[in-house]
Amino acid sequence: MAGVDKVAVPKTAQVLCEIRDGIAYVTFDHVAARNAMTVEMYQSLKTICQDLALKPAVRVAILRGAGGKSFVSGSDIAQFSSFKSGADGIAYEEGIDDYLTPLAMLPIPTIAVIDGMAVGGGLAIASCCDFRIATHDARFGVPIAKTLGNCLSPGNVAWLVAHLGIHPVKRMLLLAEMISATELLKQGYLFSTHDSPALTQAALDLAGRLIKLAPITQKVSKLTLARLLKNNLPDCTDLIAECYGSTDFHNGVSAFLEGKPPTWSGK
């Protein structure tokens, strides 16, 4: 059995990585907040992925949320209360891209195991993986038009469109719809769905198939696809600044933290 590597932030909100038999098991552990990602957790995920990229003995990574109820429910909303202008939003979205790029560019196949929901940043993380296995009742979305009134970076949007198609992404972003695992399985976004007890074995079976194949071919193939997408991104900093600098965004964050429904003014 291979050695065990762990990278973690404080115990109340952490990302763990354990390596066994050539498989890296990455766990998002913030159960009290349905595994919402803090800045420290994003930083930890980035560090883990950078470290895994330097370990040729690791052939597959499996990512999963702790607690059996949620993969990742999004980002920690409290951090947005300190935002003062659109520039803060630009910096934040650039930071998210920076945190997730090492995952998207990992030279090994990655599998997201999704219990319950993958929302916002959770959907982005799941989409950065090469394969996704989910429970039958899993749901996916980015309901920011209903909750915060913020936006996504062009890199994030492009990645979602590449994996989901433009029409489901429009439903997620413009209608704030949550889309079922059943629908996304038909569209090919999910590799398979299972009852919760069978989820772990399904991930291990897929990992076993991947480990038997040529690692350099896998690396070159996935990184070529990632580079094709990345090299066609537009500059949308003006749009991000408008959104994060809006009164709606600041009101949305305040309402969310106070547990109230937001009121949108279009300003």
C-alpha positions in Angstrom: 0.0 0.0 0.0 1.2 3.5 -0.9 1.9 6.1 1.8 -0.7 8.5 3.0 -0.5 12.2 2.2 -2.8 14.7 3.9 -3.2 18.5 3.4 -5.7 20.2 5.6 -6.9 23.6 6.8 -8.7 23.9 10.3 -10.7 20.9 11.2 -14.1 22.7 10.9 -13.4 23.2 7.2 -10.8 21.2 5.5 -9.7 19.3 2.3 -8.0 16.0 2.9 -6.0 13.9 0.5 -5.2 10.3 1.2 -3.2 8.1 -1.3 -3.8 4.4 -1.4 -2.8 1.9 -4.1 -2.2 4.5 -6.8 -5.5 6.4 -6.1 -5.7 9.8 -4.5 -8.9 10.2 -2.4 -9.7 14.0 -2.0 -12.4 14.8 0.5 -14.2 18.1 1.0 -15.0 18.2 4.7 -17.2 21.1 5.8 -20.2 19.1 6.8 -21.8 21.9 8.9 -22.1 24.0 5.7 -22.8 21.2 3.3 -19.2 21.3 2.3 -19.2 24.9 1.2 -15.7 26.0 0.1 -13.8 28.6 2.2 -10.9 30.4 0.7 -8.6 28.2 2.8 -10.3 25.1 1.3 -9.8 26.4 -2.2 -6.1 27.1 -1.5 -5.8 23.6 0.0 -7.4 22.0 -3.1 -4.9 23.9 -5.3 -1.9 22.7 -3.2 -3.1 19.1 -3.3 -3.5 19.1 -7.0 -0.1 20.7 -7.6 1.4 18.0 -5.3 -0.4 15.2 -7.1 0.8 16.4 -10.4 4.4 15.6 -9.2 3.5 12.0 -8.1 3.8 9.6 -11.1 2.7 6.7 -8.9 -0.7 8.3 -8.5 -2.8 7.2 -11.5 -6.4 8.5 -10.6 -7.9 11.0 -8.2 -11.4 10.5 -6.7 -13.0 13.7 -5.2 -16.0 13.5 -2.8 -17.8 15.5 -0.2 -17.9 14.3 3.4 -21.1 13.5 5.2 -23.0 11.7 2.4 -25.4 14.7 1.8 -23.5 17.0 -0.5 -20.5 17.1 -2.8 -19.9 20.9 -2.5 -22.7 23.3 -1.9 -20.8 26.4 -3.2 -18.5 29.0 -1.8 -18.7 30.4 1.7 -20.9 33.5 1.4 -19.6 35.4 4.4 -16.5 36.3 2.5 -18.5 38.5 0.1 -19.6 40.8 2.9 -16.2 42.6 2.7 -16.4 43.3 -1.0 -16.5 47.1 -1.8 -16.4 47.3 -5.6 -16.3 45.5 -8.9 -12.6 45.2 -8.6 -13.1 42.8 -5.6 -15.3 40.6 -7.8 -12.7 40.6 -10.6 -10.0 39.5 -8.1 -12.3 36.9 -6.6 -13.2 35.3 -10.0 -9.5 35.3 -11.0 -8.7 33.6 -7.7 -11.3 30.9 -8.4 -9.9 30.3 -11.8 -6.4 30.1 -10.2 -7.6 27.6 -7.5 -9.3 25.3 -10.0 -6.9 25.3 -12.9 -4.5 22.8 -11.2 -7.5 20.4 -10.9 -8.6 20.9 -14.5 -4.9 20.5 -15.6 -4.1 17.4 -13.5 -2.2 15.0 -15.8 -4.3 12.0 -14.4 -7.9 11.1 -14.8 -10.2 12.5 -12.1 -13.6 11.3 -10.8 -16.1 13.3 -8.9 -18.4 11.3 -6.6 -21.5 13.3 -6.0 -23.9 12.7 -3.1 -26.9 15.0 -3.1 -25.8 18.2 -4.7 -23.1 20.0 -6.6 -23.9 23.7 -6.6 -22.0 26.8 -7.6 -18.4 26.2 -6.9 -19.3 22.5 -6.4 -20.6 22.3 -9.9 -17.4 24.0 -11.1 -15.2 21.5 -9.2 -17.3 18.5 -10.5 -17.0 19.9 -14.1 -13.2 20.2 -13.8 -13.1 16.4 -13.2 -13.1 14.0 -16.2 -15.9 11.8 -15.0 -18.8 12.3 -12.6 -20.7 9.5 -10.7 -23.8 10.6 -8.7 -26.6 9.4 -6.6 -30.0 9.2 -8.4 -31.3 12.2 -6.4 -28.3 14.4 -7.0 -29.0 18.0 -8.3 -26.8 20.4 -10.1 -26.9 24.2 -10.6 -25.7 27.7 -10.1 -28.7 29.6 -8.7 -26.9 32.9 -8.2 -29.7 34.8 -10.1 -32.0 33.9 -7.1 -29.5 34.1 -4.3 -26.5 36.5 -4.5 -26.8 38.4 -7.8 -23.1 37.8 -8.7 -21.7 36.1 -11.8 -19.1 33.6 -13.0 -15.8 34.1 -14.8 -15.7 33.5 -18.5 -13.4 30.5 -17.9 -16.0 29.0 -15.5 -18.8 29.6 -17.9 -16.9 28.2 -20.9 -16.0 25.1 -18.9 -19.6 24.5 -17.9 -20.8 25.0 -21.5 -18.2 22.6 -22.8 -19.4 19.9 -20.4 -23.1 20.6 -20.2 -24.1 22.4 -23.4 -25.3 26.0 -23.6 -29.0 25.4 -23.0 -28.6 23.7 -19.6 -26.2 26.4 -18.5 -28.7 29.1 -19.5 -31.3 27.4 -17.4 -28.9 27.3 -14.5 -27.7 30.9 -14.8 -30.8 32.7 -16.2 -33.6 30.7 -14.6 -31.7 29.6 -11.5 -32.9 26.0 -12.2 -31.4 23.0 -10.4 -31.1 20.1 -12.9 -31.5 16.5 -11.9 -29.0 13.7 -12.2 -31.4 11.8 -14.4 -31.4 14.6 -17.0 -27.6 15.1 -16.9 -27.0 11.4 -17.3 -29.0 11.4 -20.5 -26.9 14.3 -21.7 -23.6 12.5 -21.0 -22.5 14.9 -18.2 -22.6 12.0 -15.7 -20.8 8.7 -16.2 -23.4 6.8 -14.2 -25.9 7.1 -11.3 -26.3 4.8 -8.4 -27.9 4.3 -5.0 -25.7 5.9 -2.3 -24.4 2.5 -1.0 -23.1 1.5 -4.4 -21.5 4.8 -5.2 -18.1 4.0 -3.7 -17.8 0.7 -5.5 -18.8 2.3 -8.8 -16.0 4.9 -8.4 -13.5 2.2 -7.6 -14.6 0.2 -10.7 -14.1 3.2 -12.9 -10.8 4.0 -11.4 -9.7 0.4 -12.0 -10.5 0.7 -15.7 -8.6 3.9 -15.9 -5.5 2.6 -14.2 -5.1 -0.2 -16.7 -4.7 2.2 -19.6 -1.7 4.2 -21.0 -1.0 7.1 -18.6 0.8 9.3 -21.1 -2.0 9.0 -23.6 -4.5 9.9 -20.9 -2.4 12.9 -19.9 -1.8 14.3 -23.4 -5.5 13.8 -24.4 -7.0 15.5 -21.4 -4.5 18.4 -21.4 -5.0 19.0 -25.1 -8.7 19.4 -24.6 -8.2 21.7 -21.6 -5.8 23.9 -23.6 -8.2 24.1 -26.5 -10.8 25.5 -24.2 -8.5 27.9 -22.3 -7.0 29.5 -25.4 -10.4 30.7 -26.7 -11.5 32.7 -23.6 -12.7 36.4 -24.0 -11.9 39.3 -21.7 -15.0 39.8 -19.6 -13.6 41.9 -16.7 -16.0 44.8 -17.6 -19.0 42.5 -17.1 -17.7 41.0 -13.9 -16.9 44.5 -12.5 -20.5 45.6 -13.3 -22.0 42.7 -11.5 -19.9 42.7 -8.4 -20.1 46.5 -8.2 -23.9 46.5 -8.3 -26.2 47.4 -5.6 -28.1 44.2 -6.3 -25.0 42.1 -5.4 -24.4 43.8 -2.1 -28.1 43.6 -1.2 -28.1 39.9 -2.3 -25.2 39.1 0.0 -26.8 40.9 3.0 -30.1 39.2 2.4 -28.5 35.8 2.2 -26.6 36.3 5.4 -29.7 37.5 7.2 -31.8 34.7 5.9 -34.2 37.0 4.0 -35.3 36.9 0.3 -33.4 39.4 -1.8 -35.0 42.3 -3.6 -33.6 43.1 -7.0 -33.5 46.7 -8.4 -31.4 46.2 -11.6 -28.8 48.7 -10.3 
